[in-house]
């Protein structure tokens, strides 16, 4: 399956900068960088689960953000998200 992996790792501390390098290396091991924090990966289900498990072991879910986009899957399985991120529900009523 084609997978887009994106991340935003807080680099305010030395530990955060180390996490960023480790996350990037993990992503580089299975995919190609298409932007600084965006990787395009072609993986099977087992490879995806291993990548997700390894990345979750590296990030700090209280300050970092990790997102997976399954490009070739059914709509309800396309986005899987971990960490801090406030998404906007574009289908909800607009309140001004």
N, C-alpha and C positions, 0 to 999 in steps of 0.2 A: 504494500500500500504506500501511497505517497503521503508524506507527513511533513508539515511545517512545524518547527519547534522555535518558539520565541522565549526570550527571558529578559528580565530586568533585575539585575543584582545590585543591591546597595553597596557602593564602594566608599562610603564615608569612613570606614575603618580599615586597618590592614587586613583583618580577617575577611572583610567583605571583598577586598581586592583579590585575595587568595581564592575565595569561593568563585569569583568571576572567572579566573583563569582555569580552575578545575571544571567548571560548567562548560566553558568553551571547548576545552580539550575533549570532554565526553561527547559533545555534539560533533566535533570534527572527526571523531572516530567512526561515526556512522553516517555522516552526511556532508553536504557542501555548504559553506557559508555563502549566503546571498546578500546579507547585510551584516552590520556589526554584531547584532544579537538575534539574527534570524538564520535558521538552517533549514535546508530542504533535504529530506531523508527518504529513501526508499527502503522500507523495512517490512519484515513479516510480523505477525502478531507477537511471537516470542521475542524478537529483537526489540520491538516497541516496549513490551513490558519490562524488559531488562533495562532499556534506556530510561524509562520513566522511573523505575526503582532507583537506579544509580543517581539520577538527577535530584530526585526527592531526598536522597541521603546527603546531598551537597548543599541544597539551598536552605535558607532560613525563611520559613513560610510567614514569619511575622513582618519581614521587611522586603523580601524578594518576590518576584512574580515569575511564574513558569506557565506557558500555554502550549498546548498541542492542537494542531489543526489537521484532521484527517481529511485529505482532499478527495479521496476516492471511495468514501464510505457513505452510508445513508445519512440524510440531513441531521437526524437526532444524535448521531455519533461523531459529528465533525469537529466539535470543539471540546477539549477537556482542559480545565484550568486548575492551577494550584497556586496558593499564595495570595498576597494582598493585591486586589484590583477591583475597582468599582465599575461594573459594566452598566451601560445604559440600555434600558428596555425600549427600543425604538417603536415597538408595537403598542406600548402603553399610552394612555391619554396624555397629551401635552398640557402641562399646567404652567401658566405664566403669572 
